Amino acid sequence: MNGVVEAGQAPPTGPDRPASRRWLPWLLAATVAWAVLLTVLTWTSVRDDPPTVREQRSLAEAGPVVDRAAGELAAAAGDTAVLTPPEVERGCRVTPFADGATLVRAVEAFVPAGEERALLEQVADRLPGHWRAGVRVTSDGPLLRADAGEFVTVEGTVVGDGRVRLVADTGCRPVGDDYAAPTADATGAETEALAAALRALGGPAA
């Protein structure tokens, strides 16, 4: 019966079994070290790396980007462009446990009926190159799409005969310190962008 294990009996513990327990402290130490390393790398990434999703930028941080985008859009649309007041929509969900808000700024532009697409193409050509603006035809008509940076999207659509609407939108994101609307004293990101864009286009910047 030597070396034979009968059914229902546990195999004997060999002389090498206790030796495997000596690895447990090393395994535990390696696990703890790996966890610490991951924590340090995550902290460093959050502190130093640029954001990779819009949820990493609050409404307060995105506000100046939207204001500048509105100024660029107004300048690109020309003399008939009208800046509308900022719209902050609250109540969206950033995560299942966190509320957020969306900031939208729009520019309304007017042209003779039938020239709406030409205006959208003009705006796309005049916007900064890194926005990668372009116009394509959809089932709903011509659509301008661009990226103003910091996860702020730009769209331009035809909303009626001779009427074009250009929108800069943050999407839902944390409120942070909240959005501070530009004052009426002709200062701020939108005014600076509008003046700079007009100068680049050869128009008066007043």
Helices and strands as residue ranges (DSSP letters): H 17-20, G 21-23, H 24-48, G 54-56, H 59-77, E 82-83, E 87-95, E 98-110, H 116-126, G 129-131, E 134-138, E 141-149, E 152-160, E 163-169, H 189-200
